[in-house]
Amino acid sequence: MVSDPILRAEDVWVRVTPRGATEPVAVVRGASFSIPRGSQTCVVGESGSGKTILMRSILGISSARSGVTGGQAWFQPGGASQARAVLGPSGRRRRRPLARLRKGWAGYVFQHPQEALDPFRTVGAQVLDSVRVARGGESREAQQAKMLEWLDAVRLPDPRGVARLHPHELSGGMAQRAAIATALGTEPEFLVADEPTTGLDWSVRREIVELLGALCRERGMTLVLISHDFQVVERMAERVIVMYRGELLEDGPRKRFFPGPGRHPYTAELQTRVRDLEEGRAGTGQGAIVAPERTEGCRFVHRCPQVVHACKTGMPPDVVVNNGHRVRCHVVHRKDA
């Protein structure tokens, strides 16, 4: 377990009821992890692996069709002695989770700016709403000045001019910067950035990633970046959590993943795909969730190149292969036994 975590989760289960279905399906299965205070942690995996719904469920902003059905989570702003339960026993939601999000303990940068920005209001008005959450007792002039300061902090040209624009008048990169300013306006201690570079050119993606890292370091914020792209992860991660089909398969410090691959076969596959793309070769993976639901055995067994009999019959154990580095894999367990 990571020392001095700002967020700690134990055995979190999230289930979703698909449209037209009557029975819920587990999309997050027994997730246990800790986020170190002041760190830059990347949660990585393919689309459909459960990354987004895990973090949104803990923060209380998941859709009405999904819900936490098990587990507990604590937010610890000043250490364990000040822990606040954000999920109660058996996944019971504490009261008014969205109010906590708005009041500044956490911020969220959505994958697409249109999820966070109101098309009918100016950028300045929306960032100002966030500033008022943190600085409600200050004068309007002071709040306006802080709003412009945030637009400048995310490196938008001419903050006063941008403040008067509507989201549709901005480029994709500028709109994402405005969304980041809106998330940071509440001055959160903990920021989740959910695939913030999707659909952007690589040069803009790199700028956004570097901006997020710099802002969080300057202000002592903890950052969780959700991504499927190991190029992005390699540029900023201090800690990496790998998810596949709702399960946490690997979790450890950056040095266990770069420059070499992680220990789990799925992690190695994701990293190989990035190298293939960089070198102009087609990716080797088979895409996101494609296998039928399994009730026993490893969930990666249909794609793993290192399958042994135990992979088909029992859930892999969590193996601590180094200090602070966990891998859920039968093969790794055998090698380290």
C-alpha positions in Angstrom: 0.0 0.0 0.0 1.3 3.4 -1.0 2.4 5.6 2.0 0.4 8.8 2.7 -2.3 8.4 0.1 -4.7 11.2 -0.7 -7.2 8.7 -2.0 -7.6 5.1 -1.0 -10.1 2.5 -2.3 -10.7 -1.0 -1.2 -12.6 -3.7 -3.2 -14.8 -1.3 -5.2 -17.4 -3.0 -7.5 -19.4 -1.0 -10.1 -22.3 -2.5 -12.0 -24.1 -1.2 -15.1 -27.5 -2.1 -16.4 -27.2 -2.1 -20.3 -30.1 -0.5 -22.2 -32.8 -3.1 -22.7 -31.4 -5.4 -20.1 -32.8 -6.3 -16.7 -29.7 -7.6 -15.0 -26.6 -5.4 -14.2 -23.2 -6.3 -15.4 -20.0 -5.8 -13.4 -17.7 -3.3 -15.2 -15.4 -2.7 -12.2 -14.4 -5.8 -10.2 -12.8 -5.5 -6.7 -10.6 -2.5 -7.4 -8.2 -1.7 -4.6 -5.6 1.1 -5.0 -4.0 4.1 -3.4 -3.1 7.5 -5.0 0.0 9.1 -3.4 -0.4 12.7 -2.3 1.0 15.2 -4.7 1.7 12.5 -7.3 0.9 12.2 -11.0 -0.7 8.8 -11.4 -1.9 7.4 -14.8 -4.7 4.9 -15.1 -4.2 3.1 -18.4 -6.1 0.6 -20.5 -8.1 0.1 -23.6 -11.5 1.7 -24.2 -14.0 -0.3 -22.1 -11.5 -1.3 -19.4 -13.4 0.5 -16.7 -11.0 3.4 -16.1 -13.4 6.2 -16.4 -16.4 4.6 -14.6 -14.1 3.7 -11.7 -13.0 7.3 -11.1 -16.4 8.8 -11.8 -18.1 6.4 -9.5 -15.8 7.2 -6.6 -16.3 10.9 -7.2 -20.1 10.5 -7.5 -20.5 11.7 -11.1 -21.2 8.4 -12.9 -24.4 7.9 -15.0 -27.7 7.0 -13.5 -27.5 3.5 -15.1 -24.4 2.6 -13.1 -23.8 2.3 -9.5 -21.2 1.2 -6.9 -22.4 -2.1 -5.3 -19.4 -2.8 -3.1 -16.3 -1.5 -1.5 -15.2 1.6 0.3 -13.1 4.7 -0.5 -11.5 7.5 1.6 -10.3 10.9 0.6 -7.5 12.0 3.0 -6.7 15.7 2.6 -4.5 16.0 5.7 -3.5 12.4 6.2 -5.3 9.4 7.7 -6.5 11.3 10.7 -8.6 13.6 8.5 -9.9 10.8 6.2 -13.4 11.5 4.7 -15.4 8.5 3.5 -16.6 9.0 0.0 -18.0 5.4 -0.3 -19.4 3.8 2.8 -19.4 0.1 3.7 -20.8 -2.1 0.9 -20.5 0.8 -1.6 -23.1 3.0 0.1 -22.8 6.5 -1.3 -22.1 9.2 1.3 -24.5 12.2 1.1 -24.1 14.9 -1.6 -21.0 13.7 -3.4 -21.5 16.3 -6.2 -21.5 19.1 -3.6 -18.1 17.9 -2.4 -16.8 17.9 -6.0 -18.0 21.4 -6.5 -16.6 22.7 -3.2 -13.1 22.1 -4.4 -11.7 18.8 -2.9 -11.7 17.3 -6.4 -11.8 18.6 -10.0 -12.6 16.7 -13.2 -11.4 17.4 -16.8 -13.7 15.6 -19.2 -12.6 13.8 -22.3 -14.4 16.2 -24.6 -14.7 19.9 -23.7 -18.4 20.0 -24.6 -19.1 17.8 -21.6 -17.8 20.5 -19.3 -18.6 23.7 -21.2 -22.0 25.2 -21.7 -22.4 26.3 -25.3 -24.7 29.1 -24.4 -22.5 30.9 -22.0 -19.1 32.6 -22.4 -15.9 31.0 -21.3 -15.3 33.7 -18.7 -18.7 33.2 -17.1 -18.1 29.5 -16.7 -14.6 29.8 -15.2 -16.0 32.6 -12.9 -18.6 30.1 -11.6 -15.8 27.8 -10.5 -13.8 30.6 -9.0 -16.8 31.7 -6.8 -16.8 28.2 -5.3 -13.3 28.7 -3.9 -13.5 32.5 -3.4 -17.1 33.3 -2.6 -16.2 35.8 0.1 -14.0 38.0 -2.2 -15.2 41.0 -4.2 -16.4 40.6 -7.7 -13.3 42.4 -9.0 -11.0 40.0 -7.2 -13.0 37.0 -8.6 -12.8 38.5 -12.1 -9.0 38.9 -11.7 -8.7 35.3 -10.6 -10.7 34.1 -13.5 -8.4 35.9 -15.9 -5.4 34.5 -14.0 -6.7 30.9 -14.6 -7.2 31.6 -18.3 -3.6 32.9 -18.4 -2.3 29.9 -16.4 -3.6 27.4 -19.0 -1.7 29.5 -21.6 -4.6 30.8 -23.6 -3.7 33.9 -25.6 -5.5 37.2 -24.7 -7.4 35.9 -21.7 -9.7 38.9 -21.7 -10.6 38.3 -25.3 -11.1 34.5 -24.8 -13.3 35.2 -21.7 -15.8 36.9 -24.0 -16.0 34.0 -26.4 -18.4 31.0 -26.5 -16.9 27.5 -26.6 -17.8 27.0 -30.3 -15.6 29.9 -31.2 -12.5 28.1 -29.9 -10.3 25.5 -31.5 -10.2 22.0 -30.0 -7.0 22.7 -28.1 -8.2 26.1 -26.8 -11.5 24.6 -25.7 -9.7 21.9 -23.7 -7.6 24.6 -22.0 -10.7 26.5 -21.1 -12.2 23.3 -19.6 -9.0 22.8 -17.6 -9.3 26.3 -16.3 -12.9 25.6 -15.3 -11.9 22.5 -13.4 -9.0 24.3 -11.7 -11.1 27.3 -10.7 -12.4 25.6 -7.6 -8.7 25.1 -6.5 -9.0 21.4 -6.0 -6.5 19.2 -4.1 -7.2 16.3 -6.4 -7.7 16.5 -10.2 -8.8 13.8 -12.6 -8.1 14.3 -16.3 -10.1 11.9 -18.4 -8.4 11.3 -21.8 -7.9 15.1 -22.1 -6.0 14.8 -25.4 -8.5 12.8 -27.4 -8.9 14.0 -31.0 -6.0 16.5 -30.7 -2.9 16.7 -32.9 0.1 15.1 -31.3 1.8 18.5 -30.9 -1.3 19.8 -29.1 -1.6 16.6 -27.0 2.0 17.0 -25.8 1.3 20.7 -24.8 -1.9 19.7 -22.9 -0.1 16.9 -21.0 2.8 19.1 -20.1 0.5 21.9 -19.1 -1.5 19.6 -16.7 1.7 18.3 -15.1 3.2 21.7 -14.7 0.1 23.2 -13.1 -0.3 20.4 -10.7 3.4 20.5 -9.6 3.3 24.3 -9.2 0.2 24.1 -7.0 0.8 20.9 -5.1 -2.2 19.1 -6.6 -2.6 15.4 -7.0 -3.2 14.4 -10.6 -4.9 11.2 -12.0 -4.6 11.0 -15.7 -6.9 8.4 -17.4 -5.5 7.3 -20.8 -5.2 4.4 -23.3 -2.0 5.9 -24.7 1.4 4.8 -23.2 3.1 7.7 -25.1 1.1 10.1 -22.9 1.7 7.9 -19.8 5.4 7.8 -20.4 5.7 11.5 -20.5 4.1 12.3 -17.1 3.4 9.2 -15.0 5.1 8.8 -11.6 2.8 5.8 -10.9 0.9 3.6 -13.3 -2.3 1.6 -12.8 -3.2 -0.8 -15.6 -6.9 -1.9 -16.0 -8.4 -4.6 -18.3 -12.1 -5.6 -18.4 -12.8 -4.0 -15.1 -9.8 -5.4 -13.1 -6.6 -3.9 -11.9 -3.9 -6.0 -13.4 -0.8 -4.1 -12.5 0.1 -1.2 -10.2 3.5 0.3 -9.5 6.0 3.2 -9.8 7.0 4.5 -13.2 10.5 2.9 -13.0 8.8 -0.5 -13.2 7.3 0.3 -16.6 9.9 2.5 -18.3 12.2 2.1 -20.2 11.2 -1.6 -20.2 7.7 -3.2 -20.2 5.7 -3.9 -17.1 5.5 -7.5 -15.8 1.9 -8.3 -16.8 1.6 -9.6 -20.4 -1.3 -7.2 -21.1 0.9 -4.2 -20.1 3.6 -5.4 -22.4 1.1 -5.7 -25.2 -0.1 -2.1 -24.7 3.5 -0.8 -24.7 4.3 -2.9 -27.8 1.4 -1.3 -29.7 2.8 2.2 -29.0 6.2 1.2 -30.4 4.5 -0.3 -33.4 2.7 2.9 -34.1 5.8 5.0 -33.6 7.7 2.8 -36.1 4.9 2.8 -38.7 3.7 -0.8 -38.1 0.1 -1.8 -37.5 -0.9 -2.4 -33.9 -0.8 -6.0 -32.7 -3.7 -5.8 -30.3 -7.2 -7.1 -30.8 -9.1 -4.1 -29.6 -11.1 -3.6 -26.5 -13.4 -6.1 -24.7 -14.0 -8.9 -27.2 -14.2 -12.1 -25.2 -17.3 -13.6 -23.7 -17.9 -13.1 -20.0 -15.8 -15.4 -17.8 -16.9 -16.5 -14.3 -13.6 -18.1 -13.5 -10.0 -17.8 -14.4 -8.0 -14.8 -15.7 -9.9 -12.3 -17.8 -6.9 -11.9 -20.1 -6.6 -15.6 -20.9 -8.1 -15.3 -24.4 -5.3 -13.0 -25.5 -2.3 -13.9 -23.3 0.7 -15.5 -25.0 1.8 -17.1 -21.8 -1.2 -19.1 -20.7 -0.8 -22.0 -18.2 -3.5 -24.3 -16.8 -4.1 -22.2 -13.7 -5.0 -19.2 -15.9 -8.2 -21.0 -17.1 -9.4 -22.3 -13.7 -8.7 -19.7 -11.0 -8.4 -16.0 -10.5 -4.8 -14.8 -10.5 -3.4 -13.6 -7.2 -2.0 -10.2 -6.5 1.8 -10.7 -6.5 4.1 -8.0 -5.0 7.1 -8.4 -7.3 8.9 -5.3 -5.9 8.3 -2.8 -3.2 5.1 -1.0 -4.2 4.7 -3.0 -7.5 1.7 -5.4 -7.7 0.9 -7.7 -10.6 -2.2 -9.9 -10.9 -0.9 -12.9 -12.9 -0.5 -16.6 -12.5 2.7 -16.7 -14.6 4.4 -13.9 -12.7 3.4 -15.7 -9.5 5.1 -18.8 -10.6 8.2 -17.0 -11.7 8.5 -15.3 -8.4 7.6 -18.2 -6.2 
